[in-house]
Amino acid sequence: MRRSREENLKVQDRYDAKSIEPRWQDHWAKKDLFRAGTRPGAAKKYVLAMLPYPSGEMHMGHARVYSITDVLARYARKRGFDVFHPFGWDAFGLPAENAAIKEGVHPAERTPRNIASFKEDVISLGISVDWSTEITTSDPEYYRWNQWFFLRMLERGIAYRRRAKVNFCPFDNTVLANEQVEEGRCWRCGTVVVEREIPEWAFRITAYADKLLDGLNHIDWPERVVAMQRNWIGRSDGLEIDFAVKGARKKAFRVFTTRADTIYGATYVAAAPDHPLVAELAPAAKKAELSAFAEKVRRASKEVGEGAQAAEKEGIDTGIRVKNPFTGKEIPVWVANFVLSGYGTGAVMAVPGHDQRDHEFAAKYGLPIIPTVRPADDSDLPKDRAYTDYGVLFDSGEFSGMPSEQARLAIAAEAQRRGIGKPAVNYHLRDWGVSRQRYWGTPIPIIYCPKDDPEGKGIPVPDSQLPVRLPEIDVKEVLTGEGEPPLAKVASWVNTECPICGGPARREAETMDTFVDSSWYWARYLDPHNSREPFSREKADRWLPIDVYVGGPEHAVLHLLYFRFWTKVMQELGLCAIDEPARKLVTQGIVKGRDGEKMSKSKGNVVSPREIIDEFGADTARLFILFAAPAEKDVDWSDEQVQGQHRFLGRVWRLVQASLPKIAGAKANGAVDELRRRTHKTILRVTQQLERLQFNTAISSLMELSNAASDWSGDAASLRECLEVLVQLLSPFAPHIAEELWRELGRREELALLHWPDADPALVIEDAYQIAVQVNGKLRGEVQVAASADDAEIRETAARDPKVAGWLQGKTIKRVVVIPKRLVNFVVA
């Protein structure tokens, strides 16, 4: 049988990832090369991937995130930075608890096994992590500080107890924050969410709304994420004003409006179906109909998502009448499915002439439509829709003729003078409910004592008793997924002593939302063994903020909002100087499976890095995931591209092996040739591409340099320099093969720490370049001009070109525009 060309290659000519990669992983670990803090005089660089949940086995979506951070960390080390690249585990949460219910295995047993498996995958990918700072959020030495933060927030009024209508997932048997409800369904399991009113603990994130908004102006985050947070916080500046109820002394519907200039066109008030005044003041004959409508709207709001605009505007006339405070006219109060009780005052003045939603509602129910603002240019008002822009007021009493902006202020001032209104700011953002009715989370450090706390407000656990540890439990008895919170079933734990009187008391049986764990973990990495405080101020001042943070955009209004809030709290506590946690955010695209769908265990389309590593090696897996698409774009899985990256590494391997005899003893001689120019231009190009996070184009540049080296038959010293540079530039992307080839080239320095090569300025300057030539803006040719040519020489060279000259012949050149190194444009008549 005929042997393949690959089989005929000598052993040393083969790229054997299975033998090479583990050897270098062991080398890095033994040398402890990636420990932070070993370059005290150097500038710092904190590179971080979002904290992963240890599900047991990594998928290629994870691999993409960690490959991105690893390239940045390795590149930064080679640029001379003191790099901090830590890793840890978001170990609490529903998946582990639900698995325990299903399988009867305690989360504390399952979680360490999953972590060990996931960690093995991280190491096998060659991720350059400082494992000395590893954290696990289910470790009592971590979650004690969750409890400590809770108590500090309680002291400052940030944490508080409330009765609230909450989103409840009947499948997971727990409360969800507003941000965890997606189109009326649980963000995790997809179950339709129901509403319950229960006591819960919450964080007053709304007190930080303006700070959260302002901070968005000072961080380098994707505009999409910034816009999502800005919209979620949803600041609206306007006026609260009273519409007095007819026949009910001292009763009024207080409405919120951002368009006080349109109040003369308000023809009805729209209230939330559960507005308290509706239930109180509606005629008896209307109450049953209104109650049924309120229940219908409540159910529908959970189906379409809290705050979503219902497609069909619906309402009922309550029978209540109020007086427009500026026109004096009597107008009706309607309940409407587009008004939310939780936003503003729960009632709005409806102006059909100048709000499209109000217009549609008025048209449907035959309510008056009265425009009072016309366009500033005196153009006609639209006949079949609302005029929603600013303009000039008319039929508006003393305010007629005023521009909208001026009238808004004047009407607000008049409302204040009359004592019927005041300026107001409203937010879409709601306080963060953090109570969860589950076991596998941080116990809330609160005790209830009937003697010292008869109102049930809660007594804080003393700091000296932290951490309040989770109790050992019988999984089958306690984790049933039904009834009261699991911890309430553990009598030996929930029954305790009051820290004030020493008498019998009960612990809070709910645990904290696991987003608490991930809100500050990045700061605990700095000082994970500190038993006196969450982390030292000295280390915070050295390492914070995060320089580059990498993770998915799906966290925009969950984790990414919460960890910004937590940072502002930490600053107020004096723990750090910063008020924003991350300078730059990189949101990578998803990795699709072979079926073109997002990878998911439920779909059975997950590709494991282990599968690729076992067949092709970690460097191939890394190159594929970095080369397949720009970092922010989705990756379409391609087995052919995986094989293509493996072939590229094989070509580089064989190129170096085949070149070793040629370059043996070759020494730099200062000669300038095409390969040296190409080499130094590639250094410059790859450096710029890495600075711009253009990993795919950087790999393309390395492929081009590899091809140039393969074709080179000139000076051996130039070839040696080229190969050494190629290996150095390759090392952040494919570190294992780069380390091995570095040794093959006879070099003994630690490549992982070796300084990034510098491009020689003299070798990257072009002697000449091509520019486009246009006549009246249309491309008519290209010419080569000397790099030293001035504008006059460029014009002359372009005009002499035969293709261009024909278009200029017989014409008058009126103007010539020269854009250096790009184009020259002749404007002719």
C-alpha positions in Angstrom: 0.0 0.0 0.0 1.3 3.4 -0.9 2.2 5.5 2.2 0.9 9.1 2.4 3.3 12.1 2.2 2.5 12.8 5.9 3.5 9.3 6.9 6.7 9.6 5.0 7.8 12.7 6.9 10.5 12.2 9.6 9.3 12.1 13.2 10.7 15.6 13.9 8.9 17.0 10.9 5.5 16.2 12.4 3.7 18.5 14.7 2.6 16.2 17.6 0.4 18.3 19.8 -0.4 15.5 22.2 3.2 15.2 23.3 4.1 18.9 23.1 1.2 20.6 24.8 1.1 18.8 28.2 4.9 19.3 28.5 4.6 23.0 28.2 1.6 23.2 30.5 3.6 21.4 33.1 6.6 23.7 32.5 4.5 26.9 33.0 3.0 25.5 36.2 6.3 24.4 37.7 7.9 27.8 36.9 4.8 29.6 38.2 5.2 32.0 35.2 1.8 33.6 35.4 1.7 34.7 39.0 0.8 38.4 39.2 2.9 40.9 41.2 6.3 39.7 40.0 7.0 43.0 38.3 6.4 45.6 41.0 7.9 48.5 39.1 5.9 47.8 35.9 2.5 49.1 34.9 -0.4 46.8 35.7 -2.8 45.1 33.4 -5.9 43.3 34.8 -7.4 41.0 32.2 -10.5 39.1 33.2 -13.2 36.7 31.8 -16.6 36.7 33.4 -16.9 34.2 36.3 -18.1 30.9 34.9 -20.6 28.5 36.4 -18.9 25.1 36.6 -21.3 22.9 34.8 -18.7 20.2 34.5 -17.4 20.4 31.0 -16.4 23.5 28.9 -18.0 24.2 25.5 -16.4 26.1 22.7 -18.3 29.3 23.7 -16.3 29.2 27.0 -13.2 28.4 25.0 -13.7 31.6 22.9 -13.9 33.8 26.0 -10.8 32.3 27.6 -8.8 32.3 24.4 -9.5 36.0 24.0 -8.5 36.9 27.5 -5.4 34.7 27.2 -4.2 36.3 24.1 -4.5 39.7 25.7 -2.8 38.5 28.9 0.1 36.9 27.1 0.5 39.9 24.8 0.5 42.3 27.8 3.2 40.3 29.6 5.4 40.5 26.5 4.8 44.2 26.4 6.3 44.5 29.9 3.1 44.8 32.0 2.6 43.1 35.4 -0.4 41.1 34.4 -3.2 39.8 36.6 -5.3 37.1 34.9 -7.2 35.2 37.6 -9.9 32.5 37.5 -12.7 31.2 39.8 -16.0 29.6 40.0 -19.6 30.9 40.3 -20.6 27.8 42.2 -23.9 28.7 43.9 -27.2 28.6 42.1 -30.2 26.8 40.8 -28.6 24.3 38.4 -26.7 22.6 41.2 -29.7 22.6 43.4 -32.1 21.3 40.7 -29.6 18.6 39.9 -29.5 17.6 43.6 -33.3 17.4 43.6 -33.2 15.2 40.5 -30.2 13.0 41.3 -30.1 13.0 45.1 -26.5 14.3 45.2 -25.7 17.1 47.5 -24.5 20.3 45.7 -21.4 20.4 47.9 -20.4 17.0 46.5 -21.3 17.7 42.9 -19.7 21.2 42.7 -16.1 20.2 43.4 -16.2 17.5 40.8 -17.6 19.9 38.2 -14.9 22.5 39.1 -12.1 19.9 38.8 -13.4 18.9 35.3 -13.8 22.4 34.1 -10.4 23.5 35.5 -8.8 20.6 33.6 -10.3 22.0 30.4 -9.0 25.5 31.1 -5.5 24.1 31.8 -5.6 21.9 28.7 -6.3 25.0 26.5 -3.1 26.6 27.8 -4.8 29.5 29.5 -2.2 31.5 31.4 -4.0 31.8 34.7 -2.7 32.9 38.1 -4.2 29.9 40.0 -2.9 31.2 43.4 -5.9 33.6 43.5 -8.6 31.0 42.6 -11.9 31.5 44.3 -15.1 29.5 44.7 -18.3 31.4 45.6 -19.7 28.5 47.6 -16.7 28.6 50.0 -17.8 30.0 53.4 -14.6 32.1 53.3 -16.0 33.8 50.2 -19.6 34.1 51.1 -18.9 35.4 54.6 -18.0 38.7 52.8 -21.4 38.6 50.9 -22.9 38.6 54.4 -20.5 41.3 55.5 -21.5 43.5 52.6 -25.2 42.9 53.3 -24.8 44.1 56.9 -22.9 47.2 55.8 -25.6 48.0 53.3 -28.2 47.4 56.0 -26.5 50.0 58.2 -26.6 52.5 55.4 -30.2 51.9 54.4 -29.2 50.3 51.1 -30.4 46.9 52.2 -34.0 46.9 53.5 -37.0 44.7 54.1 -40.2 45.3 52.1 -43.5 43.7 51.1 -43.5 43.6 47.4 -45.2 42.2 44.4 -42.6 39.9 43.1 -42.0 37.8 40.0 -42.2 34.1 41.1 -41.1 31.1 39.0 -43.3 28.2 40.0 -40.9 25.7 38.4 -37.8 26.8 40.3 -39.9 27.8 43.3 -38.2 31.1 43.7 -38.4 34.9 43.3 -36.9 36.6 40.2 -35.6 40.1 39.9 -37.2 42.2 37.1 -34.0 41.8 35.1 -34.4 38.0 35.3 -37.8 38.0 33.6 -37.6 37.7 29.8 -40.9 38.2 27.9 -42.9 37.1 30.9 -40.8 33.9 31.4 -38.1 32.8 33.8 -34.7 33.7 32.3 -33.3 30.3 33.3 -36.0 27.7 32.7 -38.5 29.5 30.5 -41.5 28.9 32.8 -44.3 31.6 32.7 -43.7 33.8 35.7 -46.6 34.6 38.2 -47.0 37.5 40.6 -47.0 37.1 44.4 -46.8 39.6 47.2 -44.4 38.5 49.9 -41.9 40.0 52.3 -38.4 40.2 50.8 -35.0 41.8 51.2 -33.9 44.3 48.6 -31.0 46.5 47.7 -31.7 50.2 47.0 -30.0 50.3 43.6 -32.4 53.1 42.5 -30.5 55.4 44.9 -27.6 55.0 42.5 -29.5 55.5 39.3 -27.9 58.9 38.4 -24.4 57.7 39.2 -25.0 54.6 37.1 -26.2 56.8 34.2 -23.3 59.2 34.5 -20.7 56.4 34.7 -21.7 55.2 31.3 -20.1 58.3 29.8 -16.7 57.4 31.2 -16.2 53.7 30.2 -15.1 52.1 26.9 -18.0 49.7 26.6 -19.9 48.6 23.4 -22.5 51.1 22.5 -25.1 48.3 22.5 -24.5 47.5 26.1 -24.4 51.2 27.1 -27.7 51.8 25.4 -29.3 48.8 27.0 -28.2 50.0 30.5 -29.3 53.6 29.8 -32.7 52.4 28.6 -33.1 50.0 31.6 -32.3 52.7 34.1 -34.7 54.9 32.1 -34.5 58.4 33.6 -37.3 60.7 32.7 -37.4 64.3 33.8 -40.9 65.9 34.0 -43.7 67.2 36.1 -46.0 65.6 38.7 -49.4 67.4 38.7 -52.7 66.8 40.4 -56.0 66.3 38.5 -58.6 66.9 41.2 -61.4 64.3 41.4 -65.0 65.6 40.9 -67.1 65.0 44.0 -64.3 63.8 46.2 -62.8 66.5 48.3 -59.0 66.5 48.6 -58.7 63.5 46.3 -56.7 63.8 43.1 -55.0 61.7 40.5 -51.3 62.8 40.5 -50.0 62.2 37.0 -46.4 62.3 35.7 -45.6 63.9 32.4 -42.5 64.8 30.4 -44.6 67.1 28.1 -46.2 69.7 30.4 -46.4 71.9 27.3 -49.2 69.7 26.0 -51.4 69.8 29.1 -54.1 72.0 27.4 -54.6 69.0 25.1 -55.1 66.4 27.9 -58.6 64.9 27.3 -58.5 62.0 29.7 -56.4 60.5 32.4 -55.1 56.9 31.9 -54.4 55.0 35.2 -53.0 51.6 35.9 -55.7 49.0 36.4 -54.5 48.5 40.0 -54.3 52.2 40.9 -55.6 52.5 44.5 -57.8 55.5 43.8 -59.7 53.4 41.1 -60.6 50.8 43.6 -61.6 53.4 46.1 -63.6 55.9 44.0 -65.1 53.9 41.1 -68.9 53.5 41.2 -70.0 50.3 42.7 -71.6 49.2 39.4 -68.1 49.4 37.8 -66.0 47.5 40.4 -66.5 43.9 39.2 -65.7 44.9 35.6 -62.6 46.9 36.7 -61.4 44.0 38.9 -61.7 41.5 36.1 -59.8 43.9 33.8 -57.0 44.4 36.3 -56.6 40.6 36.6 -56.6 40.2 32.8 -53.9 42.9 32.5 -51.8 41.4 35.3 -51.7 38.0 33.5 -51.0 39.5 30.1 -48.1 41.6 31.5 -46.4 38.5 32.6 -46.8 36.9 29.2 -45.4 39.8 27.2 -42.9 40.9 29.8 -43.0 43.5 32.5 -43.0 47.0 31.0 -43.5 45.7 27.5 -46.0 47.6 25.3 -49.1 45.6 24.7 -49.8 45.2 21.0 -53.5 46.0 21.5 -54.3 49.1 23.6 -57.3 48.3 25.8 -59.1 50.1 28.6 -62.3 50.8 30.6 -64.0 54.0 31.6 -63.9 54.0 35.4 -66.8 56.4 35.8 -64.5 58.7 37.7 -64.2 62.3 36.5 -61.4 64.8 37.2 -60.7 68.4 36.3 -57.9 69.4 33.9 -56.1 71.9 36.2 -55.3 74.3 33.3 -58.4 74.2 31.1 -60.8 73.6 34.0 -62.6 71.1 31.8 -64.0 67.8 33.2 -62.3 64.8 31.7 -62.8 61.0 32.3 -60.4 58.6 34.1 -59.8 55.4 32.2 -57.8 52.4 33.2 -55.5 51.2 30.4 -53.3 48.2 29.9 -50.3 50.4 28.9 -50.0 52.2 32.2 -47.9 50.5 34.9 -48.5 51.0 38.6 -44.7 50.7 39.3 -43.7 53.5 37.0 -44.1 57.2 37.9 -47.3 57.8 39.8 -49.3 55.0 38.1 -51.3 57.5 36.1 -50.6 59.7 33.0 -52.4 62.6 31.4 -53.4 61.4 28.0 -52.8 63.9 25.1 -54.1 62.2 21.9 -53.0 65.2 19.8 -49.4 64.8 20.7 -48.8 61.2 21.8 -49.3 58.4 19.3 -50.3 55.8 21.9 -52.9 58.1 23.4 -54.1 58.9 19.9 -54.7 55.3 19.0 -56.5 54.7 22.3 -58.7 57.8 21.8 -59.5 56.9 18.3 -60.5 53.4 19.4 -62.8 54.6 22.2 -64.1 57.8 20.7 -62.3 60.2 23.0 -61.6 63.8 22.0 -58.4 64.6 20.2 -57.4 68.2 20.7 -54.0 69.4 19.3 -52.4 72.4 21.1 -48.9 72.4 19.6 -48.1 73.2 16.0 -44.9 72.9 14.0 -42.5 75.8 14.4 -42.4 76.2 10.6 -46.2 76.7 10.4 -46.6 73.5 8.4 -49.9 71.6 8.7 -50.6 69.2 11.5 -51.0 65.6 10.5 -54.6 64.5 10.2 -54.5 60.8 11.0 -51.8 60.7 13.7 -50.4 62.6 16.6 -47.9 65.4 16.2 -45.2 64.3 18.6 -42.4 66.9 18.0 -41.8 70.1 19.9 -43.2 73.2 18.3 -45.2 76.4 19.2 -48.3 76.3 21.6 -51.7 77.5 20.5 -55.1 77.4 22.2 -53.1 77.2 25.4 -54.2 80.3 27.3 -51.5 82.6 28.4 -48.9 80.2 27.1 -50.0 80.4 23.5 -47.2 81.4 21.2 -44.5 80.0 23.4 -42.0 77.4 22.1 -42.5 74.0 23.7 -39.3 74.1 25.6 -40.1 77.4 27.2 -43.7 76.4 27.8 -42.7 73.2 29.6 -40.8 75.3 32.2 -43.4 78.0 32.4 -46.3 75.6 33.0 -44.3 73.6 35.6 -43.5 76.9 37.4 -47.2 77.8 37.4 -48.2 74.4 38.7 -45.7 74.8 41.5 -46.9 78.3 42.3 -50.5 77.0 42.6 -49.4 74.1 44.8 -50.7 71.5 42.4 -47.5 70.1 41.0 -43.8 69.8 41.3 -40.8 68.8 39.1 -40.1 65.1 39.3 -37.7 62.5 38.0 -38.8 58.9 37.3 -36.8 55.8 36.5 -37.6 52.5 34.9 -35.0 50.9 37.2 -36.5 49.1 40.3 -34.8 48.1 43.5 -33.0 44.8 43.4 -34.9 42.1 45.2 -32.3 39.7 46.5 -34.2 37.1 48.6 -34.4 33.6 47.1 -36.3 30.7 48.4 -33.5 28.2 47.7 -30.8 26.3 49.7 -27.7 26.6 47.5 -26.8 30.2 48.1 -25.5 32.7 50.7 -27.6 32.7 53.9 -29.0 36.1 54.6 -27.4 37.1 58.0 -30.6 38.2 59.8 -32.4 36.8 62.9 -36.0 37.3 64.0 -36.8 37.6 67.7 -40.4 37.9 68.9 -39.1 39.8 72.0 -36.6 42.3 70.5 -38.0 42.4 67.0 -41.8 42.1 67.3 -42.4 43.8 64.0 -40.2 41.3 62.2 -37.8 43.9 60.7 -34.8 41.7 61.3 -31.8 41.8 63.7 -28.4 41.7 62.0 -26.1 38.8 62.9 -23.0 40.2 64.6 -19.9 40.3 62.5 -18.1 38.1 65.0 -20.6 35.3 64.1 -19.9 35.4 60.3 -20.0 33.4 58.2 -23.5 32.1 58.8 -22.8 28.7 57.2 -25.2 26.6 55.2 -26.2 23.6 57.3 -25.5 20.0 56.3 -28.7 18.5 55.0 -30.4 15.3 53.9 -30.9 16.2 50.2 -34.0 14.0 49.8 -35.7 15.4 52.9 -34.9 19.1 52.4 -34.5 19.7 48.7 -37.9 18.8 47.6 -38.5 21.9 45.4 -41.9 22.4 47.2 -43.3 24.3 50.0 -41.4 26.7 52.3 -37.7 27.6 51.7 -35.4 24.6 52.2 -33.6 26.2 55.1 -36.8 26.6 57.0 -37.1 22.8 57.2 -33.7 22.5 59.0 -34.8 23.0 62.6 -31.3 22.6 64.1 -30.2 25.5 61.9 -33.2 27.9 61.6 -33.9 27.9 65.4 -31.2 29.9 67.1 -30.5 32.5 69.9 -31.3 36.2 69.6 -28.0 38.1 69.6 -29.6 40.8 71.8 -31.5 38.9 74.6 -30.2 35.3 74.1 -33.7 34.1 73.9 -35.2 31.8 71.2 -35.2 33.2 67.7 -35.3 32.2 64.1 -32.8 32.7 61.3 -33.8 34.2 57.9 -34.5 31.1 55.8 -34.0 32.7 52.4 -30.7 33.0 50.6 -29.2 35.7 48.5 -29.6 36.0 44.7 -26.4 34.5 43.2 -25.9 37.7 41.2 -24.6 39.0 44.6 -21.7 36.5 44.3 -20.7 37.7 40.9 -21.0 41.4 41.7 -17.7 41.7 43.5 -15.7 38.5 42.9 -13.3 40.4 40.7 -12.2 42.4 43.7 -11.8 39.3 45.9 -9.4 37.9 43.4 -6.9 40.6 44.5 -6.8 39.2 48.1 -8.6 35.8 48.3 -7.0 34.7 51.6 -7.7 37.9 53.5 -9.6 37.0 56.7 -9.9 40.5 58.0 -11.6 42.3 55.1 -13.0 41.6 51.6 -9.7 42.8 50.2 -7.0 45.3 51.1 -7.1 48.9 49.9 -3.4 48.6 48.9 -4.2 45.8 46.5 -7.2 47.6 45.2 -5.2 50.7 44.5 -2.6 48.6 42.7 -4.9 46.5 40.4 -8.2 48.2 40.0 -10.1 48.8 37.8 -10.2 45.8 35.4 -8.5 46.9 32.2 -10.3 44.5 29.9 -13.4 42.5 30.8 -14.7 39.8 28.4 -18.1 38.2 28.4 -21.5 38.0 26.7 -23.8 40.9 26.0 -26.7 39.0 27.4 -25.5 40.1 30.9 -26.1 43.8 30.0 -28.9 44.5 32.5 -28.1 41.8 35.0 -24.5 41.2 36.0 -23.0 44.2 34.2 -25.4 46.5 36.0 -25.2 44.9 39.4 -21.4 44.9 39.4 -21.3 48.6 38.5 -23.7 49.3 41.4 -21.6 47.2 43.8 -18.4 49.1 42.9 -20.1 52.4 43.8 -21.0 50.9 47.2 -17.5 49.6 47.7 -16.1 53.1 47.0 -18.5 54.6 49.6 -17.3 52.0 52.1 -13.7 53.2 51.5 -12.6 49.8 50.0 -11.5 51.3 46.7 -10.9 54.6 44.9 -12.7 53.6 41.7 -16.4 53.9 41.0 -16.5 51.9 37.7 -15.2 48.3 37.8 -14.0 47.9 34.2 -12.4 50.3 31.7 -13.0 48.3 28.6 -15.7 45.6 28.0 -15.5 43.1 25.1 -18.7 41.3 24.3 -17.9 38.3 22.2 -20.4 36.7 19.8 -21.8 33.2 20.3 -20.4 30.0 18.9 -23.0 28.1 16.8 -23.1 24.3 16.6 -22.7 22.3 13.5 -26.5 22.7 12.9 -26.1 26.5 12.8 -27.9 27.0 16.1 -26.5 28.4 19.4 -24.7 25.6 21.2 -26.9 24.2 23.9 -26.9 20.9 25.9 -30.7 20.7 25.4 -30.2 20.9 21.6 -27.4 18.3 21.7 -25.2 20.4 19.4 -22.4 21.3 21.9 -18.9 20.9 20.6 -16.5 20.3 23.4 -12.9 21.7 23.4 -11.9 18.2 24.5 -13.1 16.8 21.2 -10.9 19.3 19.3 -7.9 19.1 21.7 -7.9 15.2 21.5 -7.8 15.2 17.7 -5.9 18.4 16.8 -4.5 20.0 20.0 -5.3 23.1 22.0 -3.4 25.5 19.7 -5.6 24.4 16.8 -8.8 25.0 18.9 -7.5 28.4 20.0 -6.6 29.5 16.4 -9.9 28.3 15.0 -12.0 30.2 17.6 -9.9 33.3 17.2 -9.7 33.3 13.4 -13.3 32.3 12.5 -14.8 35.7 13.1 -14.1 39.1 14.6 -14.4 38.9 18.4 -17.8 40.6 18.6 -19.3 38.5 15.8 -20.9 35.1 16.0 -18.9 32.1 14.9 -20.4 29.5 12.5 -18.9 26.1 13.3 -16.8 24.7 10.5 -14.9 21.4 10.8 -13.0 22.4 7.6 -11.8 25.6 9.3 -10.6 23.6 12.3 -8.6 21.4 9.9 -7.3 24.4 8.1 -5.8 25.9 11.3 -4.3 22.6 12.1 -2.7 22.5 8.6 -1.4 26.0 9.1 0.4 25.0 12.4 1.8 22.0 10.6 3.2 24.2 7.8 4.8 26.5 10.4 6.3 23.5 12.2 7.7 22.0 9.0 8.9 25.4 7.8 11.1 25.8 10.9 12.3 22.3 10.9 13.2 22.5 7.2 15.0 25.8 7.7 17.2 24.8 10.6 20.1 23.6 8.4 19.9 26.8 6.3 20.0 29.2 9.3 22.5 27.4 11.4 25.3 29.9 12.3 23.6 32.7 10.5 24.2 36.0 12.1 22.5 39.4 11.7 24.5 41.4 9.1 22.3 44.5 8.8 21.3 43.7 5.3 18.0 45.2 4.1 16.0 42.9 1.9 12.3 42.2 1.1 12.0 39.5 3.8 13.3 41.8 6.5 10.9 44.5 5.4 8.0 42.1 5.4 9.0 40.8 8.9 9.1 44.3 10.4 5.9 45.4 8.7 4.2 42.3 10.1 5.5 43.2 13.6 3.9 46.6 13.3 0.7 45.2 11.7 0.1 42.5 14.3 0.8 44.9 17.1 -1.8 47.3 15.8 -4.3 44.5 15.3 -3.8 43.2 18.8 -4.3 46.7 20.2 -7.5 46.9 18.3 -8.5 43.3 19.3 -8.5 42.2 15.7 -7.4 38.6 16.4 -8.6 37.2 13.1 -6.7 39.6 10.9 -3.6 39.3 13.1 -3.6 35.5 12.4 -4.0 36.3 8.7 -0.9 38.5 8.9 1.0 35.6 10.5 -0.1 33.3 7.7 1.2 35.8 5.1 4.5 36.1 6.9 4.8 32.3 7.0 4.2 32.1 3.2 6.8 34.8 2.6 9.3 32.8 4.7 8.5 29.6 2.8 9.2 31.3 -0.5 12.4 32.9 0.6 15.7 31.7 -0.9 17.9 34.7 0.0 19.9 35.8 3.0 19.9 33.1 5.8 20.2 35.8 8.5 17.0 37.4 7.3 15.3 34.0 7.3 16.4 33.4 10.9 15.1 36.8 12.0 11.8 36.2 10.2 11.3 32.7 11.8 12.1 34.0 15.3 9.7 36.9 14.9 7.0 34.6 13.5 7.3 32.3 16.5 7.2 35.3 18.9 4.1 36.8 17.3 2.4 33.4 17.2 3.0 32.7 20.9 -0.1 34.6 22.3 -2.4 32.7 19.9 -0.7 29.2 19.9 1.6 29.2 22.9 2.5 25.5 23.0 3.9 25.1 19.5 5.5 28.5 19.7 7.4 27.5 22.9 8.6 24.3 21.2 9.7 26.0 18.1 11.5 28.7 20.1 13.6 25.9 21.6 14.1 24.3 18.2 15.5 27.6 17.0 18.1 27.4 19.8 16.7 30.0 22.0 16.5 29.4 25.8 14.7 32.5 27.1 11.2 32.1 28.5 9.1 32.9 25.5 6.0 33.6 27.5 7.8 36.5 29.2 10.2 37.6 26.4 9.7 41.2 25.3 7.4 41.7 22.3 9.5 42.4 19.2 9.9 46.0 18.1 9.5 47.0 14.5 12.5 48.9 13.0 11.0 52.2 11.8 13.5 52.3 8.9 12.2 49.0 7.6 8.5 49.7 7.7 8.6 52.9 5.6 7.4 52.4 2.1 9.7 53.5 -0.7 6.6 53.9 -2.9 2.9 53.3 -2.8 -0.1 53.0 -5.0 -2.7 55.7 -5.1 -6.1 55.9 -6.9 -6.6 58.6 -9.5 -10.1 60.0 -10.0 -11.5 62.5 -12.6 -14.6 64.2 -11.3 -14.8 61.6 -8.5 -14.8 58.6 -10.8 -11.9 56.1 -10.7 -9.8 56.3 -13.9 -6.6 54.6 -12.9 -3.8 53.9 -10.3 -0.3 55.1 -10.2 2.8 54.4 -8.1 4.5 57.4 -6.5 7.6 57.8 -4.4 7.0 57.9 -0.6 8.9 61.2 -0.6 6.8 62.8 -3.4 5.0 66.1 -2.6 1.6 67.1 -3.8 3.0 68.7 -7.0 4.9 65.5 -7.9 1.8 63.4 -7.2 -0.3 65.6 -9.5 2.3 65.4 -12.3 2.7 61.6 -12.0 -1.0 61.1 -12.1 -1.6 63.4 -15.0 1.1 61.6 -17.1 -0.5 58.2 -16.7 -1.9 57.1 -20.1 -5.2 55.9 -18.6 -5.8 59.2 -16.9 -4.4 61.5 -19.6 -7.2 60.6 -22.0 -9.8 61.8 -19.5 -8.0 65.1 -19.0 -7.3 65.8 -22.7 -9.2 68.9 -23.9 -10.5 69.6 -20.4 -9.9 72.5 -18.0 -8.5 71.4 -14.7 -10.3 73.6 -12.2 -9.0 71.9 -9.0 -6.9 69.0 -7.9 -7.5 67.3 -4.5 -4.6 65.2 -3.1 -5.2 62.9 -0.1 -1.7 61.6 0.7 -1.1 57.9 0.2 -4.8 57.4 -0.9 -5.9 59.3 -4.0 -5.7 62.3 -6.3 -8.9 63.7 -7.8 -8.9 66.0 -10.8 -12.0 68.3 -11.0 -12.4 69.2 -14.7 -14.9 71.2 -16.8 
